[in-house]
Amino acid sequence: MSVPTLTLLELNKTIRLTLEEKFDAPVWIIAEINNINLHRSGHCYLELIQKAKDSDKIVAQARATIWATQFRFISSYFQSVTNKPLEKGINVLVKASVDFHEQYGLSLNIRDIDPNYTLGDLERRKKEIIEKLISEGVFDMNKELLLPSVIQRIAVISSAGAAGFEDFCNQLYSNKYGYSFEISLFEADMQGGNTENSVVKAFNDIFDRQSEFDIVAIIRGGGSKSDLSYFDNYNIAFHITQFPLPVLSGIGHERDESVADMTAHTKLKTPTAVANFIVDYNLLFENEVTGIFEEIVSSVKDTIRTNEMYLAGMSLSVYKSKEILAKSTEKCNRFYYRLKNATENIIKGQNSELNNYKIKLERIPSAVLASQNQDLDRKIINLTRLKNYYFSNQEAKLNSFEQSIRLTDPLNVLKRGFSITKISGKTISSGSEIKIGDELETIIYENKIISKVVKNEKT
């Protein structure tokens, strides 16, 4: 039994005829550019693919060609609208004729490309990345980190030959305040297909040495708006959100910002702007320290002036106390000499009276004399007791006067446990107005206590 057969050429001719009948006019096709090669002849050869919705698995693939006569117009128009060249990794909407050659197989001949589709796709992908980061709860994580008090050790992600990196270094090293900085470059591509991998690698390298740095600066020099799209990348943005150091970005344009800019701790427009921010940030810290120092100096001066006034007042009080003590001593001395003179006069009078009695006694009988002698002895004893009592009494009064004078000395008052409380250098009395928050100065013996009023109740 014979089986119908076809040669390969006959099969391919049949396929070509079928396709020509089915696709008799160009069709619009959505695909991703997986590879692109511009030949020296001017022709552009592409490899178009389609990936599965939920993975990067390729589910369809085809070769495509843009002939030189059309490529110049198509590529120029596409870039003028999207600010991005035709390149690997972008989604495009192309108008192509379906061609099949018996020897070379299926090929798409691209006649036109709709740049608005690609522009919308880029914006859609950017929006999806932002929404994904927000849904994961990581979008603002890097912004929540605190900048160090002073920024000195800087890890920079940039291209070594980029003008932006050179501007950044010059701006920091030549700052007019004389601040010193340590800059470590971690090289990465700032545009092109290797941007994602090289930037992520730089972040990983910095992470391994994170204790050596205060911040990370990711910067690039000038470039077209299309270059910015390389930073609308989920992997780069996610690494920024998860990084343990604050990330400063200087990769944007004046009116555009990438997802990397949005997730960074601080977004600035240019590398020079990043450098200026760091210098100004350190200047702010210096001004704060200077302000605190000036406040301390002012406070110390005020305290010294207050204590000088207090010591002057205390010296005056001590001087007055000494003056009172001197006057009291003088008064005691006058009392003492008056008492001494009075006592001597009394004794002289009594001695004179005794001599008179003696003369009289010599003239009376011995019995009377003996009686009188006994009476005289009693009087002498009484007089002696009276004299001693009088002197003791007067001496006790003198001691009391002297003790009272000593007790009036402020230092002795403080020694007994008393204290003096002042507000603003004035002693508190029963009529003084005391407010919550007032600062009290309490003086005790050999010490001074500063306190603040938190409660004031009348008793």
C-alpha positions in Angstrom: 0.0 0.0 0.0 1.5 3.3 -1.1 1.4 6.4 1.2 1.1 9.9 -0.2 4.4 11.8 0.2 5.7 15.4 -0.2 9.1 16.6 -0.7 10.4 19.2 1.8 10.3 21.8 -0.9 6.7 20.9 -1.8 5.8 21.2 1.9 7.4 24.6 2.3 5.8 25.9 -0.9 2.5 24.8 0.4 3.1 26.6 3.7 4.2 29.7 1.8 1.1 29.7 -0.4 -1.1 29.1 2.7 0.5 32.0 4.5 0.3 34.3 1.5 -3.4 33.5 1.3 -4.0 33.9 5.0 -1.8 37.0 5.5 -2.3 38.9 2.3 -1.8 42.2 4.1 0.5 43.3 6.9 -0.7 42.7 10.5 0.1 44.5 13.8 2.0 42.3 16.2 2.9 42.8 19.9 6.3 41.3 20.9 9.4 41.9 22.9 12.8 42.5 21.3 15.1 39.7 22.5 18.0 40.6 20.2 18.8 43.3 17.7 21.6 43.6 15.2 22.3 46.5 12.9 24.2 45.4 9.8 26.8 47.6 8.1 24.5 47.6 5.1 21.9 49.5 7.1 19.5 46.5 7.5 18.3 45.8 11.0 17.8 42.2 12.1 15.7 41.4 15.2 14.7 38.4 17.2 11.1 38.8 18.6 9.8 36.8 21.4 6.7 36.5 23.7 7.0 35.4 27.3 4.5 33.7 29.6 2.5 36.1 31.7 3.6 34.7 35.0 7.2 33.9 34.2 10.1 34.6 31.8 9.6 31.5 29.8 9.6 32.1 26.1 6.4 30.8 24.5 6.9 32.2 20.9 9.8 33.3 18.8 10.4 34.7 15.3 13.0 36.4 13.2 12.2 39.9 11.9 13.9 42.4 9.5 13.7 46.1 8.9 15.3 46.9 5.6 17.7 49.8 5.5 15.4 52.0 3.4 12.8 52.0 6.1 15.0 51.6 9.2 16.3 55.2 9.2 12.8 56.6 9.3 11.3 54.1 11.7 14.2 54.3 14.2 14.4 58.1 14.2 10.6 58.5 14.7 10.6 55.9 17.4 13.4 57.6 19.4 11.9 61.1 18.9 8.7 59.9 20.6 10.0 57.6 23.3 13.4 59.2 23.9 14.6 55.6 23.8 16.3 53.7 20.9 15.1 50.4 19.6 17.0 47.9 21.9 16.8 44.6 23.6 14.2 44.2 26.4 11.5 46.6 25.2 8.0 45.7 24.1 6.9 47.0 20.7 3.9 47.1 18.5 5.1 46.4 14.9 3.3 46.4 11.6 4.8 43.4 9.6 4.2 41.3 6.6 4.4 37.6 7.2 6.9 36.0 4.8 7.9 32.5 4.3 10.8 31.3 2.2 11.2 27.7 1.2 14.9 27.8 2.2 15.1 30.3 5.0 11.7 29.7 6.7 9.4 32.1 8.4 10.4 35.8 8.7 8.6 39.1 9.6 9.2 42.1 7.4 8.6 45.1 9.6 7.0 48.0 7.8 6.2 50.3 10.8 6.4 50.5 14.6 3.9 52.3 16.9 6.1 54.2 19.5 3.1 55.2 21.6 2.6 51.5 22.5 6.2 51.2 23.8 5.9 54.5 25.6 2.7 53.3 27.3 4.2 50.0 28.1 7.2 51.6 29.8 4.9 53.7 31.9 2.8 50.7 32.7 5.8 48.7 33.7 7.0 51.6 35.9 3.6 51.8 37.6 3.5 48.1 38.1 6.9 48.2 39.8 5.8 51.0 42.1 2.6 49.2 43.0 4.4 46.0 43.7 6.9 47.7 46.0 4.0 49.4 47.8 2.1 46.2 48.2 5.2 44.5 49.6 5.4 47.3 52.2 9.0 48.2 51.3 8.6 51.4 49.2 9.5 53.9 52.0 11.8 51.7 54.0 15.1 53.4 53.1 13.5 56.8 53.8 12.8 55.7 57.3 16.5 55.3 58.1 18.2 58.1 60.0 21.1 60.0 58.5 24.3 60.0 60.7 25.1 63.2 62.6 28.0 63.8 60.2 28.5 62.3 56.7 32.1 61.6 55.9 32.5 58.0 54.5 30.7 57.7 51.2 30.2 54.6 49.0 29.5 55.8 45.5 27.8 53.7 42.8 28.8 55.2 39.4 30.9 54.8 36.3 34.6 55.6 36.9 34.9 57.7 33.7 31.6 59.5 34.2 31.8 63.3 34.3 29.2 63.2 37.0 31.4 61.2 39.3 34.3 63.7 38.7 32.0 66.6 39.4 30.8 64.9 42.6 34.3 64.4 43.9 35.5 67.9 43.0 32.5 69.5 44.7 33.2 67.6 48.0 37.0 67.9 48.1 37.0 71.6 47.3 34.2 72.6 49.7 34.8 76.0 51.3 34.3 74.8 54.9 37.3 72.4 54.8 35.3 69.3 55.5 37.2 66.0 54.7 35.5 63.1 53.0 36.4 59.5 52.2 35.0 58.4 48.8 35.0 54.8 47.7 33.8 54.0 44.1 31.9 50.8 43.3 31.8 50.8 39.5 28.6 50.0 37.7 27.1 50.7 34.2 24.8 53.6 34.4 23.0 52.8 31.1 22.5 49.8 28.8 21.4 46.3 29.3 24.0 45.5 32.0 22.8 48.3 34.3 20.6 46.1 36.5 23.3 43.4 37.1 26.2 45.8 37.7 24.2 48.1 40.1 22.9 45.2 42.1 26.4 43.8 42.3 27.7 47.1 43.6 25.0 47.2 46.3 26.0 43.7 47.4 29.7 44.6 47.5 28.9 47.7 49.7 26.7 45.5 51.9 29.7 43.3 52.7 31.6 46.4 53.9 28.6 48.4 55.3 30.4 49.3 58.6 32.9 51.3 56.6 30.4 53.8 55.3 27.9 56.4 56.4 25.7 56.5 53.3 25.5 55.3 49.7 25.4 57.7 46.7 24.2 56.4 43.4 25.0 59.0 40.7 25.5 59.3 37.0 26.4 62.2 34.6 24.4 63.7 31.8 22.4 61.6 29.4 19.1 61.4 27.6 15.8 60.8 29.2 15.8 57.3 27.8 18.8 56.4 29.9 16.7 57.1 33.0 14.5 54.1 32.1 17.2 51.7 33.2 16.5 52.7 36.7 12.8 52.0 36.4 13.9 48.6 37.5 12.3 46.5 40.3 15.5 44.7 41.3 17.5 47.9 41.7 14.6 49.6 43.6 14.1 46.6 45.8 17.8 46.6 46.8 17.6 50.3 47.7 14.5 49.8 49.9 16.3 46.9 51.7 19.7 48.5 52.1 20.8 49.2 55.7 22.4 52.6 54.9 20.6 55.7 53.6 20.8 55.9 49.8 21.1 59.3 48.1 20.3 59.4 44.4 21.6 61.8 41.7 20.4 60.0 38.6 17.3 62.0 37.6 16.4 64.8 35.3 14.8 68.1 36.2 11.3 67.0 35.5 11.6 63.2 35.6 12.3 60.7 38.3 12.9 57.0 38.2 11.6 54.3 40.5 15.2 54.2 42.0 14.8 58.0 42.8 11.4 57.4 44.4 12.7 54.7 46.8 15.9 56.4 47.8 16.3 58.1 51.1 16.9 61.5 49.5 16.4 62.2 45.8 18.5 65.0 44.1 18.8 66.0 40.5 22.5 65.8 39.8 25.8 64.5 41.3 26.7 68.1 42.1 23.4 68.5 44.0 24.2 65.3 46.0 27.6 66.7 47.0 26.1 70.1 47.9 23.4 68.3 50.0 26.1 66.4 52.0 28.2 69.6 52.6 25.1 71.6 53.7 24.1 68.7 55.9 27.4 68.7 57.7 27.3 72.5 57.9 23.9 72.3 59.7 25.5 69.9 62.2 28.4 72.3 62.8 26.0 75.2 63.3 24.0 73.2 65.8 27.2 72.3 67.7 28.4 75.9 67.6 25.0 77.1 68.9 25.1 74.6 71.8 28.6 75.6 72.7 27.6 79.3 72.7 24.6 78.5 74.9 26.8 76.6 77.3 29.3 79.5 77.4 26.5 82.0 78.0 24.9 79.8 80.7 28.3 79.5 82.5 28.8 83.2 82.3 25.3 83.8 83.7 26.0 81.3 86.5 29.3 83.0 87.3 27.7 86.4 87.5 24.9 85.1 89.7 27.3 83.4 92.0 29.5 86.5 92.2 26.5 88.5 93.2 25.5 85.9 95.7 29.0 85.8 97.2 29.1 89.6 97.3 25.8 89.5 99.3 27.2 86.8 101.6 30.4 88.8 102.2 28.3 91.8 103.0 26.2 89.8 105.5 29.4 88.3 107.1 30.8 91.8 107.3 27.7 93.1 109.0 27.7 90.1 111.4 31.3 90.9 112.3 30.4 94.5 112.9 27.5 93.5 115.1 29.8 91.1 117.0 32.4 93.8 117.5 29.8 96.2 118.8 28.4 93.6 121.1 31.9 92.7 122.4 32.6 96.3 123.1 29.3 96.6 125.0 30.1 93.4 127.0 33.5 94.9 127.8 31.9 98.1 129.1 29.5 96.0 131.2 32.5 94.0 132.5 34.5 97.0 133.5 31.5 98.7 135.1 30.8 95.5 137.0 34.4 95.2 138.1 34.6 98.8 139.3 31.3 98.5 141.1 32.4 95.3 142.8 35.7 96.8 143.8 33.9 99.8 145.2 31.6 97.6 147.2 34.5 95.6 148.5 36.4 98.8 149.5 33.2 100.0 151.2 32.9 96.8 153.1 36.5 96.8 154.0 36.2 100.3 155.4 33.1 99.2 157.3 35.0 96.2 158.6 37.8 98.4 159.8 35.3 100.5 161.7 33.8 97.4 163.2 37.3 96.2 164.1 38.1 99.4 166.0 34.8 99.2 167.8 35.3 95.6 168.6 38.6 96.3 170.2 36.8 98.4 172.6 34.1 96.0 173.7 34.4 93.0 176.0 35.8 89.8 174.6 32.5 87.9 174.8 30.8 90.5 172.7 33.9 90.5 170.5 33.6 86.8 170.0 29.9 87.1 169.2 30.7 89.9 166.8 33.5 87.9 165.3 31.1 85.1 164.6 28.6 87.4 163.1 31.4 89.0 161.1 32.5 85.6 159.8 29.0 84.9 158.6 28.8 88.3 156.9 32.2 87.7 155.2 31.0 84.3 154.0 27.7 85.8 152.8 29.5 88.6 151.1 31.9 86.2 149.4 29.0 84.1 148.2 27.2 87.2 147.0 30.3 88.4 145.2 30.8 85.0 143.5 27.1 84.8 142.6 27.2 88.3 141.1 30.3 87.6 139.1 28.9 84.2 137.9 25.6 85.8 136.9 27.3 88.6 135.0 29.6 86.1 133.3 26.6 84.0 132.2 25.0 87.0 130.8 28.1 87.9 128.9 28.3 84.3 127.5 24.6 84.5 126.5 25.2 87.7 124.7 28.2 86.2 122.9 26.3 83.1 121.9 23.4 85.1 120.6 25.8 87.1 118.5 27.4 83.9 117.1 24.0 82.5 116.3 23.2 85.5 114.1 26.2 84.5 111.8 24.5 83.1 108.5 27.1 80.3 108.3 26.2 79.1 111.8 22.5 79.3 110.8 23.2 77.1 107.8 25.3 74.7 109.9 22.2 74.0 112.1 20.4 72.6 109.1 18.6 75.7 107.9 18.7 76.7 104.3 18.1 79.8 102.1 16.0 79.5 98.9 16.1 82.0 96.1 14.4 82.7 92.8 16.4 84.8 90.3 18.8 85.8 93.1 16.1 86.9 95.5 15.3 85.2 98.8 11.8 83.6 98.9 9.5 85.1 101.5 5.9 84.2 102.4 4.6 86.7 99.8 6.8 85.5 97.0 5.1 84.3 93.8 6.3 80.9 92.8 5.3 79.4 89.4 5.5 75.9 88.0 8.8 75.6 86.1 10.6 78.3 88.1 14.2 77.4 88.9 15.0 77.4 92.6 18.4 77.9 94.1 18.7 76.4 97.6 21.8 77.1 99.8 22.7 74.8 102.6 25.9 74.5 104.5 28.9 73.9 102.1 26.5 73.1 99.2 24.1 74.6 96.7 21.1 72.8 95.1 19.4 73.9 91.8 15.9 72.5 91.4 12.7 73.2 89.3 9.2 73.7 90.6 6.8 70.9 89.4 4.1 71.5 92.0 3.1 74.4 94.3 0.4 74.0 96.9 -0.6 76.5 99.5 -0.8 75.3 103.1 
